[in-house]
Amino acid sequence: MKNLAPGIWRLKQFPAPSVNVYLAEDVLIDAGSRWDRRRIFAEIDGREISMLALTHVHPDHQGVAKDVCEARGIPLACHADDVDAMEGRRPMQEAAPNSPVNRVIKRLWQGPPHKVDQVLNEGDQVAGFRVVHAPGHARGEVIFFRDSDRVAICGDVIRNMSYATGLPGIKEPPEIFTADPAENRRSIRKLAGLEPRLILPGHGPAVTDMAKFERFVSALPG
């Protein structure tokens, strides 16, 4: 694991961080895709885990959730607006459901449904982080924000990599995976309004250059 801030680690991924899973104190944040089972279990081996909390319920963030929760006997938490998706009562990916890309992702990456034990809402606390509802990419997308040092774990509100080249770069999530791009831009501005000093996205390396992030936000359409 790589330590990114006090009490926060990112699980290893080779050759570069592309599907991020974080450990905040003893809370696992996100659960990758089904393909990430081996690395997640290897990285948390010997560590005390009290909960798995999801930034949102998409196949590349909930893939190993059921396995981890059942193996460790821990509760699963997600935002109220994503409970139905996690428990199998509505599709996890609502954007472009008939896209061949999304059909393949569902078949290869999506993990099985699992009961949500703790329903998260705006202002709740998880491992010292405040829950900030940030919908758009997914209904129940959240930012976990730590006010003490202004660290934001932001899921897919933004990404810091190109999916085509794998190179770092701050971008919006692709529209093919985003239920409401305009709403997500409002959530990006909400993230900026928190005045973070470190942003830990769901894909790509940490964002440490806040001036660059602010230029990105200023250039957003709408």
C-alpha positions as CSV (number, residue, x, y, z in Angstrom):
1,M,0.0,0.0,0.0
2,K,1.0,3.6,-0.6
3,N,0.5,6.1,2.2
4,L,-1.0,9.3,0.7
5,A,-1.9,11.2,3.8
6,P,-2.2,10.5,7.5
7,G,-4.2,7.4,7.9
8,I,-4.9,7.0,4.2
9,W,-3.4,4.4,1.9
10,R,-4.0,3.4,-1.7
11,L,-3.9,-0.3,-2.5
12,K,-1.2,-1.3,-5.0
13,Q,-2.0,-1.8,-8.7
14,F,0.5,-2.7,-11.4
15,P,1.7,-0.9,-13.5
16,A,-0.1,2.3,-12.4
17,P,-3.1,3.3,-10.3
18,S,-6.1,2.9,-12.6
19,V,-8.9,1.4,-10.5
20,N,-8.3,2.8,-7.1
21,V,-9.2,1.2,-3.7
22,Y,-8.3,3.2,-0.6
23,L,-8.0,2.3,3.1
24,A,-9.0,5.2,5.4
25,E,-7.9,4.1,8.9
26,D,-9.7,0.8,9.1
27,V,-12.4,1.5,6.5
28,L,-12.0,0.1,3.0
29,I,-13.2,2.7,0.4
30,D,-14.4,1.0,-2.8
31,A,-13.9,-2.6,-4.0
32,G,-12.7,-2.5,-7.6
33,S,-14.0,-4.9,-10.2
34,R,-14.3,-8.7,-10.0
35,W,-10.8,-8.8,-11.5
36,D,-9.4,-7.0,-8.5
37,R,-10.2,-9.8,-6.0
38,R,-6.7,-11.2,-5.7
39,R,-5.0,-7.8,-5.2
40,I,-7.5,-6.5,-2.7
41,F,-7.4,-9.6,-0.5
42,A,-3.6,-9.7,-0.7
43,E,-3.4,-6.0,0.3
44,I,-5.8,-6.2,3.3
45,D,-4.4,-9.5,4.6
46,G,-3.5,-9.1,8.2
47,R,-5.2,-5.7,8.5
48,E,-8.2,-4.9,10.6
49,I,-11.1,-3.8,8.5
50,S,-14.3,-2.5,10.1
51,M,-16.4,-1.5,7.1
52,L,-16.5,-1.3,3.3
53,A,-17.8,2.1,2.1
54,L,-18.5,2.8,-1.6
55,T,-18.1,6.1,-3.3
56,H,-20.8,4.8,-5.8
57,V,-22.2,1.6,-7.0
58,H,-20.7,1.0,-10.5
59,P,-19.1,-2.3,-11.6
60,D,-15.5,-1.1,-11.2
61,H,-16.2,0.1,-7.6
62,Q,-18.3,-2.6,-6.1
63,G,-16.9,-5.7,-7.8
64,V,-15.5,-7.5,-4.7
65,A,-17.8,-5.9,-2.2
66,K,-19.8,-9.0,-1.4
67,D,-16.7,-11.2,-1.2
68,V,-14.9,-8.8,1.2
69,C,-17.9,-8.2,3.4
70,E,-18.7,-11.9,3.8
71,A,-15.1,-12.9,4.3
72,R,-14.5,-10.3,7.0
73,G,-17.9,-10.2,8.5
74,I,-18.1,-6.4,8.0
75,P,-20.9,-4.1,7.1
76,L,-21.3,-2.5,3.6
77,A,-22.1,1.2,3.3
78,C,-23.3,3.3,0.4
79,H,-25.4,6.4,-0.2
80,A,-29.2,6.0,0.1
81,D,-29.6,6.7,-3.7
82,D,-27.5,3.7,-4.6
83,V,-28.9,1.1,-2.2
84,D,-31.4,-0.2,-4.8
85,A,-28.5,-0.7,-7.3
86,M,-26.3,-2.5,-4.8
87,E,-29.1,-4.7,-3.6
88,G,-30.0,-5.7,-7.2
89,R,-33.3,-3.8,-7.6
90,R,-32.2,-1.5,-10.4
91,P,-29.2,-1.5,-12.9
92,M,-25.9,-0.4,-11.5
93,Q,-25.0,1.4,-14.7
94,E,-27.8,3.7,-15.9
95,A,-25.9,5.6,-18.6
96,A,-26.0,4.0,-22.1
97,P,-27.2,0.6,-20.9
98,N,-27.3,-0.8,-24.4
99,S,-23.8,0.3,-25.2
100,P,-21.6,-2.8,-26.1
101,V,-18.9,-1.4,-23.8
102,N,-21.3,-1.2,-20.8
103,R,-22.6,-4.7,-21.6
104,V,-19.1,-6.1,-21.6
105,I,-18.2,-4.2,-18.4
106,K,-21.4,-5.6,-16.7
107,R,-20.6,-9.1,-17.7
108,L,-16.9,-9.1,-16.8
109,W,-16.5,-6.6,-13.9
110,Q,-19.8,-6.3,-12.0
111,G,-20.0,-8.1,-8.7
112,P,-23.1,-9.7,-7.3
113,P,-25.7,-7.8,-5.2
114,H,-25.2,-7.5,-1.5
115,K,-27.2,-6.1,1.4
116,V,-26.4,-2.6,2.4
117,D,-26.0,-2.5,6.2
118,Q,-25.3,1.3,6.6
119,V,-27.1,3.8,4.5
120,L,-25.1,7.0,4.0
121,N,-26.5,10.5,3.7
122,E,-25.2,14.0,3.5
123,G,-23.1,14.9,6.6
124,D,-22.6,11.4,7.9
125,Q,-19.1,10.5,9.1
126,V,-17.0,7.6,7.9
127,A,-13.5,7.2,9.3
128,G,-13.2,10.9,10.1
129,F,-14.5,11.9,6.6
130,R,-17.7,13.8,6.0
131,V,-20.1,12.4,3.4
132,V,-20.8,14.9,0.6
133,H,-23.5,13.8,-1.9
134,A,-22.1,14.5,-5.4
135,P,-24.5,12.9,-7.9
136,G,-24.3,12.9,-11.7
137,H,-21.9,10.1,-12.6
138,A,-24.1,7.9,-10.4
139,R,-27.2,8.7,-8.4
140,G,-25.5,7.9,-5.1
141,E,-22.0,9.2,-5.8
142,V,-20.4,10.7,-2.7
143,I,-17.2,12.5,-1.8
144,F,-15.6,11.5,1.4
145,F,-14.1,14.8,2.7
146,R,-11.9,15.2,5.8
147,D,-12.2,18.8,7.1
148,S,-9.1,18.6,9.3
149,D,-6.6,18.5,6.4
150,R,-9.0,19.0,3.4
151,V,-8.4,15.5,1.8
152,A,-11.2,14.5,-0.7
153,I,-11.8,10.9,-1.8
154,C,-14.0,11.7,-4.8
155,G,-14.8,8.5,-6.6
156,D,-15.6,9.3,-10.2
157,V,-16.6,12.9,-9.8
158,I,-13.4,13.5,-11.7
159,R,-10.7,11.2,-13.0
160,N,-6.9,11.9,-13.2
161,M,-6.0,9.7,-16.2
162,S,-6.8,9.2,-19.8
163,Y,-8.5,5.9,-20.5
164,A,-7.0,5.9,-24.0
165,T,-3.3,6.4,-23.0
166,G,-3.2,5.7,-19.2
167,L,-1.4,9.0,-18.7
168,P,-2.3,11.4,-15.9
169,G,-4.7,14.3,-16.7
170,I,-7.7,15.8,-14.9
171,K,-10.9,15.0,-16.8
172,E,-14.6,14.6,-16.4
173,P,-15.8,11.0,-16.3
174,P,-16.8,9.8,-19.8
175,E,-20.4,10.4,-20.8
176,I,-20.9,6.8,-21.7
177,F,-20.5,5.9,-18.0
178,T,-22.2,9.1,-16.6
179,A,-26.0,9.2,-16.0
180,D,-26.2,13.0,-15.9
181,P,-23.1,14.9,-17.2
182,A,-24.5,18.3,-16.4
183,E,-25.3,17.2,-12.8
184,N,-21.8,15.8,-12.5
185,R,-20.3,19.2,-13.5
186,R,-22.3,20.7,-10.6
187,S,-20.7,18.1,-8.4
188,I,-17.3,18.9,-9.7
189,R,-17.9,22.5,-8.7
190,K,-19.1,21.3,-5.3
191,L,-15.8,19.5,-4.9
192,A,-14.0,22.7,-5.8
193,G,-16.1,24.6,-3.3
194,L,-14.7,22.3,-0.5
195,E,-11.3,23.8,-1.3
196,P,-9.4,20.5,-1.1
197,R,-5.7,20.3,-0.7
198,L,-5.5,16.7,-1.9
199,I,-7.9,14.9,-4.2
200,L,-7.9,11.1,-4.4
201,P,-9.9,10.0,-7.5
202,G,-11.3,6.7,-8.4
203,H,-9.0,6.4,-11.4
204,G,-5.5,7.7,-11.8
205,P,-2.9,9.2,-9.3
206,A,-3.7,11.7,-6.6
207,V,-4.3,15.3,-7.7
208,T,-1.9,17.5,-5.8
209,D,-1.7,20.6,-8.0
210,M,-4.8,22.6,-6.9
211,A,-4.1,25.4,-9.3
212,K,-4.3,23.0,-12.2
213,F,-7.6,21.6,-10.8
214,E,-9.0,25.1,-10.4
215,R,-8.1,25.8,-14.1
216,F,-9.9,22.6,-15.1
217,V,-13.0,23.6,-13.1
218,S,-13.0,27.1,-14.6
219,A,-12.9,25.7,-18.1
220,L,-15.9,23.4,-17.6
221,P,-18.9,24.1,-19.9
222,G,-22.1,25.4,-18.5
